[in-house]
Amino acid sequence: MEKIHHSAEKSGSFISRHTRRKSDITSPKTPDLFSIDEKLDNDTLWRENVEDVDDHNVHQVSEDIDRFTDTLSAVDDKSNPPEVPDAVETFSKIVESRIVKYYSSNSRSKFGKMTEEDSFFLEAVRRISKLTTALCDFPSSSSTTPALNRMSMVLQRAMAFLEEEFRDLLEESRSSDSDRCVLPEGESADGGEAFPAYSPEVVTKMTRIAVAMVSSGYETECCQVYSVSRRNAFNEALKSLEFDTISIDDVQRMQWEPLEREISKWIKVVKQCAAVLFPGERRLCDAVFSENPSISVILFSNLARAVVIQVLNFADAVVLTPRSAEKLFKYLDMHETLREMIPAVKSSCSEDSGHELTAEISAAGDRIGEAAVYIFCDLENSIKGDTAKTPVPGGAIHPLTRYVMNYLKYACEYKDTLEQIFQKHKAVIRSASSSKSDGSDQRESPHNHRMVKKSSSSSPFATQLMTVTELLDENLDSKSRLYKDHSLQCIFLMNNGRYMLQKIKGSSEILQLVGDTWYRMRSTVVRQYHKNYQRETWGKLLQCLRHEGLQVNGKVYKPILKDRFKSFNLMFEDIHKTQSTWVVSDEQLQSELRVSVSAVVIPAYRSFLGRFKQYLESGKQAEKYIKYQPEDIETLIEGLFDGNPNSMGRRRT
C-alpha cells in the first residue's frame, strides 16, 4: 500500500495482483445488476432449486468451497489442477440469489437490513475472492477456466452490488442528516462519537463493505466512490458557510467592501476546516477504513489537498489585488488563519502529504505577510503625501495624526504577527524604504528640540514603527508653520504631540515596542512645546507688569503707570479674544495649560495691582486703568482653549 498514488480517482491507483489477473480472464463484462433479477425471474425452476439449496445445504456447500480452496493451495504441481466440484456452481448460484433478494427490498439501501444474511453474504464474498485467487495460480485449462470465469463473474456482481450500496450509504445518509457536517470535534447529537453526517451504525455498515471490497481486490472502486462522495460533501459544507470558488479575475475586479466580506467568509471556512471539518473527516476515514490505515491516510490527504488548494487559490488572488492601507488588517487576519491551519493539516495527513501541504500553506502565508509589510511601509508615503496647505482651525489635532496613530494602535494588536513577518521580510523593508529614506537613522526636528536615535537592538517592526511616528512629527512640524502666530504653532504641536503620547501609552503593545526611554524623550519634547507657548504668549504680557521704570526722582510717575495698566488690559483682552477660539480637546492638557498660565500671571498681576493701585484709585477714571481684579483674570483664563470666543464678562468688585 505504500505505492498507492495520491489521487484515488485515477483509475488503476489501487489495482492489486488479483485485479490485474482478472483482466486476463475471458469472462463477460459485468452485467447490469437489474439484468440478474430479470434473468432469474425467467427461470423459475432455477430459482426454486437455488432456494432449496440455500435453505438446507448452505453450510455444507460453504465447507466444500473451503476444502476445495485449501486443496488448490496445497497443490505443488500447478500444471495439474484438481477436478472442480459441483459445489462451485452451486455456491455461485447461492450468492447470486442473495443479490436478487437484496434488490427485492423496497428501500434504497439494502445492505444492513438483515444482519444474518449480511454476514453470510460478506463471508461468501470472502470465500469467492479467496477461491478466485487460488484458481488464478493455475494455468488456463479446460478444468479450471470455466470455474474461474464463473467465480470472477459472481465476484464482479457482488462487488458491483457492494459498490452501489457503499455509494447509497455515503449519499443517502449524508443528504438526510447534512447538518451534522459542522459538529464540534468529538461531539455528536446523541453524545456519542461524531462522524460527519453519519451515525455510528451507518459507519459500521460502510466499514464492513470497505473491508470486503478492499480484501477482494476492489480498492480502486471502493476508494473512488468514497473520494467522490466525501469531496461533494465537503463542497456542500463549504457552501453552507457561504464560501464559493471565485476566479482570480473576479477577485481582481472586486471593490474592497465586497472583497472584504469574501475574506471574512474565507477566514471562517479555514478556521472551520482546521478546528472541525478536517478532524471529523479524518475520524470518519479512519473508521471506515479501520483495517486499512494506509488507505485512510491517503484518502484523507487527497481530500485535504483539494480543499487546501482551493482556499490557497483565493488567498493568492487576494494578494494580487492593488495594495491599500485598509487591507492590512484583513491580510494579517488571513496570515494568522493560515498559521492556525498548519497543525491541523500536519497532524491529519500522511507525512509526505502533510509536509507538502504545510509547505504550500506557509508559502501562501509568506506571500500575504510580504504584502502586509509593503502595505505598512506604504504608510510612510501616505504621511509624506499629505501636503495639505489649509491649517486645522484653532490648532486642533490634525486628521492625519488621528489616522496614523489609530492605524498604528490597531496594527499593534497584531504585534506578534507583525514582528514575525517583519523579521522574515527584512529585504522587503529595505526595498520598500530605500526610495523613501535619506539613509540615516537620525531625524532632527526643524525646531531643533530633539534628535531621535533608534536603538540598534530594536526589532525591524519596532524600527519601522518609530520611523512612521518620526515622519509624522516632521509632517506636523511642517504643518505648524501654516500658522502665522508662533503661540498657535506651539498649541498645535502640543495638541498633536499629546495625542500621540496618549495613543502610545494607551497601547501596551506600542509602548513595549518603542520602549520607556523613547516615550520619555517624546514627553520631554511635548513639555518643551508647552514652555515655548508660555514664553511666546505670557512672557510678553508680564513685561507690562514689571516694576522697573515706574519711578522718576523717587516717585511713581503716573503717566507711565497708567500706560502699563492700559497695555496690560489691551494685550490680555487680545490674548483672551484670540486664544479662547483655540482648541485643546484633551481635558487634562487644557487644565494643565490654564493652571500654568494662572500660576504665572495671577501672582504677578496681584503683586503689581497691590503695590500700585493706590496711585490711581483716587483719580476720576481709575476703572479705565484698573479694569480687572485678580479673580477676574483667573475667570477669564478659565475660558481659554475651549474653541468658542467668550465675552470678557464683568470684572469683580
C-alpha positions in Angstrom: 0.0 0.0 0.0 3.0 2.3 0.3 2.9 2.7 -3.5 -0.6 4.0 -3.7 -0.9 7.1 -5.7 -2.1 10.4 -4.3 -5.3 10.5 -6.3 -7.7 7.8 -5.6 -9.8 9.0 -8.5 -7.1 7.9 -11.1 -8.1 4.5 -12.5 -5.7 1.8 -11.5 -4.3 3.5 -8.5 -5.4 0.7 -6.2 -5.2 -2.3 -8.6 -3.8 -5.4 -6.9 -2.2 -8.5 -8.2 -5.6 -10.3 -8.2 -7.3 -7.4 -10.0 -4.6 -7.5 -12.7 -5.1 -11.2 -13.2 -8.8 -10.7 -13.6 -8.2 -8.7 -16.8 -6.7 -11.8 -18.3 -9.8 -13.9 -17.7 -12.2 -14.3 -20.7 -15.3 -13.6 -18.6 -18.1 -11.5 -19.9 -18.4 -7.9 -18.9 -20.1 -7.4 -15.5 -23.8 -7.3 -16.4 -26.2 -4.6 -15.3 -27.3 -5.5 -11.8 -31.0 -5.5 -12.6 -30.5 -7.9 -15.6 -29.7 -10.5 -13.0 -33.1 -10.2 -11.5 -34.7 -10.3 -14.9 -32.7 -13.4 -15.9 -33.7 -15.2 -12.7 -37.3 -14.2 -13.0 -37.4 -16.0 -16.3 -36.0 -19.2 -14.8 -38.4 -20.2 -12.0 -37.1 -23.7 -11.8 -33.6 -22.5 -11.3 -34.7 -20.1 -8.6 -36.6 -22.8 -6.7 -33.5 -25.1 -6.8 -31.3 -22.4 -5.5 -33.6 -21.5 -2.7 -33.8 -25.1 -1.8 -30.0 -25.4 -1.6 -29.8 -22.0 0.2 -32.2 -23.2 2.9 -30.8 -26.7 3.6 -27.2 -27.0 2.4 -25.6 -23.6 2.6 -23.3 -24.7 5.4 -22.3 -27.8 3.7 -21.6 -26.1 0.4 -19.6 -23.4 2.2 -17.4 -26.1 3.7 -17.0 -27.8 0.4 -15.8 -24.5 -1.1 -13.3 -24.0 1.8 -11.9 -27.6 1.3 -11.5 -27.1 -2.4 -9.7 -23.8 -1.9 -7.4 -25.4 0.6 -6.8 -28.2 -1.8 -5.8 -25.8 -4.6 -3.4 -24.0 -2.2 -1.8 -27.3 -1.3 -1.1 -28.4 -4.9 2.5 -28.2 -5.8 2.2 -29.0 -9.4 0.2 -26.1 -10.8 0.1 -27.7 -14.2 -2.2 -30.5 -12.9 -5.2 -28.9 -11.3 -7.7 -31.0 -9.4 -11.3 -31.6 -10.5 -13.6 -28.7 -9.9 -16.5 -29.9 -7.7 -20.2 -29.1 -8.3 -20.2 -27.0 -5.1 -18.5 -24.2 -7.1 -21.5 -23.8 -9.4 -24.0 -24.3 -6.6 -22.2 -21.7 -4.4 -22.2 -19.2 -7.3 -26.0 -19.6 -7.6 -26.5 -19.1 -3.9 -24.6 -15.8 -3.9 -26.5 -14.6 -7.0 -29.8 -15.4 -5.3 -28.7 -13.3 -2.3 -28.0 -10.3 -4.5 -31.5 -10.8 -6.1 -33.0 -10.8 -2.6 -31.2 -7.6 -1.7 -32.6 -5.9 -4.8 -36.1 -7.0 -4.0 -36.0 -4.7 -1.0 -38.1 -1.5 -1.3 -35.6 0.7 0.5 -32.8 2.3 -1.4 -30.1 1.0 0.9 -30.5 -2.8 1.2 -27.3 -3.8 3.0 -27.6 -3.9 6.7 -31.3 -4.6 6.9 -30.9 -8.4 7.6 -28.0 -9.0 9.9 -27.6 -12.7 9.4 -27.9 -12.6 5.7 -25.4 -9.7 5.5 -22.9 -11.7 7.5 -23.3 -14.7 5.2 -23.1 -12.5 2.1 -19.8 -10.9 3.2 -18.4 -14.2 4.2 -19.4 -15.7 0.9 -17.7 -12.8 -0.9 -14.6 -13.6 1.1 -14.8 -17.3 0.0 -15.3 -16.4 -3.6 -12.4 -13.9 -3.6 -10.1 -16.5 -1.9 -11.1 -19.2 -4.3 -10.7 -17.0 -7.3 -7.2 -16.1 -6.2 -6.3 -19.7 -5.8 -7.6 -20.6 -9.2 -5.6 -17.8 -10.7 -2.4 -19.7 -9.7 -3.2 -22.4 -12.2 -2.6 -22.0 -15.9 -5.7 -21.9 -18.2 -7.1 -25.3 -18.7 -10.4 -26.9 -19.6 -11.0 -27.8 -16.0 -10.2 -24.6 -14.2 -11.0 -21.8 -16.7 -14.8 -22.2 -16.7 -14.8 -22.2 -12.8 -12.5 -19.2 -12.7 -14.7 -17.3 -15.2 -17.8 -18.2 -13.2 -16.3 -17.2 -9.9 -15.0 -14.0 -11.4 -18.4 -13.1 -12.8 -20.1 -13.7 -9.5 -17.4 -11.7 -7.6 -17.9 -8.8 -10.0 -21.6 -8.8 -9.5 -21.1 -8.9 -5.7 -18.6 -6.0 -5.9 -21.0 -4.0 -8.1 -23.7 -4.5 -5.6 -21.5 -3.6 -2.7 -20.2 -0.6 -4.6 -23.7 0.6 -5.1 -24.6 0.0 -1.5 -21.5 1.9 -0.4 -22.4 4.9 -2.5 -26.0 4.8 -1.3 -24.9 4.7 2.4 -22.5 7.6 1.7 -25.0 9.7 -0.2 -28.3 8.8 1.4 -27.2 9.2 5.0 -25.4 12.5 4.2 -28.4 14.0 2.4 -30.8 13.2 5.2 -28.5 14.5 8.0 -26.3 17.1 6.4 -26.5 19.5 9.3 -24.2 17.2 11.3 -21.3 18.2 9.0 -20.4 21.0 11.3 -20.5 19.4 14.7 -17.6 20.4 17.0 -14.8 17.9 17.2 -15.6 14.9 19.4 -19.3 15.7 19.8 -22.4 14.2 18.4 -26.1 14.9 18.7 -26.6 11.8 20.9 -23.5 12.2 22.9 -21.5 9.5 21.1 -18.6 9.7 18.8 -19.2 12.2 16.0 -18.7 11.5 12.3 -19.5 14.0 9.6 -23.2 13.3 8.6 -23.2 9.7 9.7 -24.4 7.7 12.7 -22.0 5.1 14.2 -24.4 2.4 12.8 -24.0 3.6 9.2 -20.3 3.9 9.7 -20.2 0.3 10.8 -22.0 -0.8 7.6 -19.6 1.2 5.4 -16.7 -0.3 7.3 -17.9 -3.9 6.5 -18.3 -3.1 2.9 -14.9 -1.4 2.6 -13.2 -4.4 4.2 -15.0 -6.7 1.7 -14.1 -4.7 -1.3 -10.5 -4.0 -0.4 -9.8 -7.6 0.6 -11.3 -8.7 -2.7 -9.0 -6.5 -4.8 -11.5 -3.8 -5.5 -9.6 -1.0 -3.7 -9.9 1.3 -6.7 -13.7 1.1 -7.0 -14.2 1.5 -3.2 -11.9 4.4 -2.9 -13.3 6.2 -5.9 -16.8 6.0 -4.5 -15.7 7.2 -1.1 -13.5 10.0 -2.5 -16.1 11.5 -4.8 -18.9 11.3 -2.2 -16.8 12.9 0.6 -15.4 15.6 -1.8 -19.0 16.5 -2.7 -19.9 16.5 1.0 -17.1 18.8 1.7 -18.1 21.2 -1.0 -21.6 21.3 0.4 -20.2 22.1 3.9 -18.1 24.9 2.4 -21.2 26.2 0.6 -23.2 26.1 3.8 -20.5 28.5 5.2 -21.2 30.8 2.1 -17.9 30.1 0.6 -17.8 29.8 -3.2 -14.9 29.4 -5.5 -14.1 32.8 -7.1 -11.8 33.2 -10.0 -8.7 35.3 -9.9 -10.2 37.7 -12.4 -13.4 38.1 -10.4 -11.3 38.8 -7.2 -9.3 41.4 -9.2 -12.4 43.2 -10.3 -14.0 43.4 -6.8 -14.2 46.6 -4.9 -12.8 46.5 -1.4 -16.0 46.2 0.6 -17.4 43.1 -1.2 -13.9 41.6 -1.2 -13.6 42.2 2.5 -16.8 40.3 3.0 -15.4 37.4 1.0 -12.2 37.4 3.0 -14.3 37.2 6.2 -16.1 34.1 4.8 -12.8 32.6 3.8 -11.4 33.1 7.3 -14.5 31.4 8.7 -14.1 28.5 6.3 -10.4 27.9 7.0 -10.9 28.1 10.8 -13.8 25.6 10.4 -11.7 23.3 8.4 -8.9 23.3 10.9 -11.0 23.0 14.0 -13.9 20.8 12.9 -14.1 19.6 9.3 -10.6 18.1 8.9 -10.5 16.3 12.3 -14.1 15.0 11.8 -13.3 13.9 8.2 -10.1 12.1 9.4 -12.1 10.3 12.1 -14.6 9.1 9.6 -11.9 8.0 7.1 -10.1 6.1 9.9 -13.3 4.4 11.0 -14.5 3.3 7.5 -11.0 2.0 6.6 -10.1 0.9 10.1 -8.5 -2.3 8.7 -6.5 -0.4 6.1 -5.0 2.6 7.8 -2.7 3.4 4.9 -5.7 3.8 2.6 -7.3 6.1 5.2 -4.3 8.3 5.4 -4.1 8.7 1.6 -7.8 9.3 1.1 -7.9 11.9 3.7 -4.7 13.5 2.4 -6.2 13.7 -1.1 -9.3 15.4 0.2 -7.4 17.8 2.4 -5.1 18.7 -0.5 -8.1 19.5 -2.7 -9.6 21.8 0.0 -6.3 23.4 0.9 -5.5 24.2 -2.8 -9.0 25.8 -3.1 -8.5 28.1 -0.1 -4.9 28.9 -1.1 -6.0 29.9 -4.6 -8.3 32.5 -3.1 -5.6 33.8 -0.8 -3.2 34.2 -3.7 -5.8 36.0 -5.7 -6.4 38.5 -2.9 -2.6 39.2 -2.6 -2.6 40.1 -6.3 -5.1 42.9 -5.8 -3.8 46.5 -5.6 -2.3 47.3 -2.2 -4.0 49.8 0.1 -3.8 50.8 3.7 -7.2 49.5 4.7 -6.3 45.9 3.6 -3.5 45.5 6.1 -5.7 44.1 8.9 -7.5 41.6 6.8 -4.2 40.4 5.4 -3.0 39.9 8.9 -6.1 38.0 9.8 -5.6 35.8 6.8 -1.9 35.2 7.7 -2.9 34.2 11.3 -5.6 31.9 10.0 -3.3 30.1 7.7 -0.8 29.7 10.5 -3.5 28.1 12.6 -4.3 25.7 9.8 -0.9 24.2 9.6 -1.1 22.0 12.8 -4.4 20.5 11.7 -3.0 19.6 8.3 0.3 18.3 9.7 -1.4 16.1 12.3 -4.1 14.7 9.9 -2.3 14.0 6.7 0.4 11.5 5.7 4.0 12.5 6.4 4.8 13.3 2.8 1.5 14.9 2.0 1.4 16.8 5.3 4.9 18.2 4.7 3.9 19.2 1.1 0.7 20.9 2.1 2.2 22.7 5.2 4.9 24.0 2.9 2.3 25.4 0.5 0.3 26.9 3.3 3.5 28.5 4.7 4.4 29.8 1.3 0.9 31.4 0.9 1.2 32.9 4.3 4.6 34.3 3.4 3.1 36.0 0.3 0.4 37.5 2.4 3.0 38.6 5.0 5.1 40.2 2.3 2.1 42.1 1.0 1.3 43.3 4.6 4.9 44.5 5.0 4.7 46.5 1.8 1.3 48.0 2.9 2.7 49.0 6.3 5.8 50.6 4.7 3.5 52.4 2.3 2.2 54.3 5.4 5.4 56.4 5.0 4.3 57.5 1.6 0.8 58.3 2.9 2.4 60.6 5.5 4.8 62.3 3.1 2.0 62.7 0.6 -0.2 64.6 3.0 0.8 68.2 2.0 -2.5 70.0 2.7 -1.9 73.7 2.9 -5.0 74.5 5.0 -4.3 74.7 8.7 -6.7 72.9 11.2 -8.8 75.6 12.9 -7.7 76.5 16.4 -4.5 74.4 16.3 -6.6 71.2 17.0 -5.4 67.7 16.4 -4.8 67.1 12.7 -6.8 64.3 11.0 -3.5 62.8 9.8 -2.4 62.4 13.4 -5.6 60.7 14.3 -5.4 58.4 11.3 -1.8 57.4 11.7 -1.9 56.8 15.4 -5.1 54.9 15.4 -3.7 52.9 12.5 -0.6 52.1 14.5 -2.6 51.2 17.6 -4.8 48.8 15.6 -1.8 47.4 13.8 0.0 46.7 17.1 -2.9 44.5 18.2 -1.2 42.1 15.7 2.2 42.8 17.3 3.4 39.2 17.4 2.3 38.6 13.8 3.9 41.8 12.5 7.1 41.1 14.5 7.3 37.7 12.8 6.7 38.9 9.2 8.9 41.9 9.5 11.7 39.7 10.8 11.2 37.4 7.9 10.9 40.0 5.3 13.8 42.4 6.1 14.8 42.6 2.5 11.3 43.8 1.6 11.5 46.5 4.2 14.8 47.7 2.8 13.4 47.7 -0.7 10.2 49.5 0.3 12.0 52.1 2.3 15.1 52.7 0.1 13.5 55.3 -2.0 11.8 57.0 0.9 14.7 57.3 3.4 17.8 59.5 3.5 19.8 56.6 4.7 20.1 57.9 8.2 18.7 56.5 11.4 18.6 60.0 12.9 16.0 62.7 12.1 16.3 66.2 13.5 13.2 68.3 14.2 13.0 71.6 12.3 12.6 73.2 15.8 15.9 71.6 17.0 14.1 70.3 20.1 15.3 66.7 19.7 17.4 64.2 17.9 15.8 60.8 17.6 18.1 57.8 17.8 16.8 54.3 17.2 18.3 51.6 19.3 20.3 49.0 17.4 18.6 46.3 19.4 15.1 47.4 18.2 13.3 44.8 16.1 12.6 45.5 12.4 8.9 46.2 13.2 9.7 48.5 16.2 12.2 50.4 14.0 9.5 50.8 11.3 7.0 51.9 13.9 9.3 54.6 15.2 10.2 55.7 11.7 6.5 56.3 11.0 6.0 58.4 14.1 9.1 60.4 13.3 7.8 61.1 9.8 4.5 62.2 11.3 6.5 64.5 13.6 8.2 66.1 10.5 4.9 66.4 8.7 3.3 68.1 11.8 6.4 70.4 12.1 5.8 71.5 8.5 2.0 72.0 9.1 2.6 74.0 12.2 4.3 76.7 10.0 1.0 77.3 8.3 0.0 79.2 11.4 1.4 82.8 11.5 1.0 83.0 15.3 4.0 81.3 16.9 2.0 80.6 20.0 -0.6 78.8 18.0 2.2 76.8 16.4 3.1 75.6 19.8 -0.5 74.8 20.7 -0.9 72.8 17.5 2.3 70.8 18.2 1.4 70.4 21.8 -2.1 69.1 20.9 -0.8 66.6 18.4 2.2 65.6 20.5 0.0 64.9 23.5 -2.4 62.9 21.4 0.4 60.7 20.1 1.7 60.2 23.6 -1.8 59.1 24.8 -2.1 56.6 22.0 1.4 55.2 22.7 0.7 55.0 26.4 -2.7 53.6 25.9 -1.3 50.7 23.8 0.9 48.4 25.8 2.0 46.8 22.5 3.3 50.1 21.1 4.9 51.1 24.4 6.6 47.7 24.6 8.0 48.1 21.1 9.3 51.6 21.4 10.5 51.4 25.0 10.2 53.7 28.0 13.3 55.8 27.1 11.9 56.7 23.7 8.5 57.5 25.3 10.1 59.8 27.9 12.0 61.6 25.2 8.8 62.3 23.4 7.2 63.6 26.6 10.2 66.0 27.0 9.5 67.3 23.5 5.9 68.0 24.3 6.8 69.8 27.6 9.2 71.9 25.6 6.3 73.0 23.3 4.4 74.0 26.5 7.4 76.1 27.7 7.7 77.7 24.3 4.0 78.7 24.4 4.3 80.2 27.8 7.3 82.3 26.7 5.7 83.4 23.4 2.3 84.5 24.9 2.6 85.3 28.5 6.2 86.4 28.7 5.4 89.5 26.7 2.3 90.2 28.8 4.4 90.0 32.0 6.6 92.8 30.7 3.7 95.1 31.3 3.8 94.3 35.0 7.5 95.0 35.6 8.3 97.5 38.3 11.3 98.9 36.7 11.0 102.3 35.1 7.9 103.4 37.0 9.7 105.9 39.3 11.1 109.3 38.5 13.1 111.1 41.1 12.0 108.5 43.7 8.3 108.9 43.0 5.8 106.8 41.0 5.3 108.5 37.7 1.5 108.1 37.0 1.5 108.5 33.2 3.9 105.5 32.9 1.8 103.6 35.4 -1.4 104.3 33.5 0.3 103.2 30.3 1.4 100.0 31.9 -2.1 99.1 33.1 -3.6 100.1 29.8 -1.1 98.0 27.8 -1.8 95.0 30.1 -5.5 95.4 29.6 -5.3 95.6 25.9 -2.8 92.8 25.5 -4.7 90.5 27.9 -8.0 91.2 26.1 -6.5 90.5 22.7 -4.9 87.2 24.0 -8.2 86.2 25.5 -10.2 87.0 22.4 -7.8 85.1 20.2 -7.0 82.1 22.4 -10.5 81.4 23.6 -11.1 80.2 20.0 -8.1 77.9 20.1 -8.9 74.2 20.7 -7.3 72.0 23.3 -9.7 69.0 23.4 -7.7 67.0 25.9 -9.2 68.0 29.3 -6.0 67.2 31.2 -3.8 69.2 28.8 -6.4 72.1 28.9 -6.4 72.1 32.7 -2.5 72.0 32.8 -2.3 75.0 30.4 -4.8 77.1 32.4 -3.2 76.2 35.7 0.3 77.1 34.4 -0.9 80.4 32.9 -2.7 81.3 36.1 0.4 80.4 38.1 2.5 82.8 36.1 0.0 85.7 35.5 -2.1 85.9 38.7 0.7 86.3 41.2 2.4 88.9 39.0 -0.8 90.9 38.5 -1.8 90.7 42.1 1.6 92.0 43.2 1.6 94.8 40.7 -2.0 95.8 41.5 -1.4 95.6 45.3 1.6 97.9 45.1 0.4 100.5 42.5 -3.4 100.7 42.6 -3.3 103.3 45.4 -1.8 105.8 42.9 -4.8 105.5 40.6 -7.8 104.8 42.8 -8.1 108.5 43.9 -8.4 109.5 40.2 -11.6 110.2 38.3 -11.0 107.4 35.8 -9.5 104.7 37.9 -11.7 102.0 36.4 -10.3 102.9 33.0 -6.9 101.6 34.0 -7.8 99.1 36.8 -10.3 97.1 34.8 -9.7 93.7 36.3 -9.3 92.2 39.7 -7.1 89.1 40.1 -10.2 87.0 40.3 -11.4 88.4 37.0 -8.2 87.5 35.3 -8.4 84.0 36.8 -12.0 83.6 35.5 -11.1 84.7 32.0 -8.1 82.4 31.9 -10.5 79.5 32.6 -12.2 80.4 29.3 -9.2 79.8 27.2 -8.8 76.9 24.7 -12.4 75.8 24.6 -12.9 76.7 20.9 -15.5 79.4 21.5 -15.0 83.2 21.8 -16.4 84.3 25.1 -17.4 87.8 26.2 -15.0 89.4 28.6 -17.6 89.2 31.3 -17.9 91.5 34.3 -15.0 92.4 36.4 -15.3 91.6 40.1 -15.7 94.4 42.6 
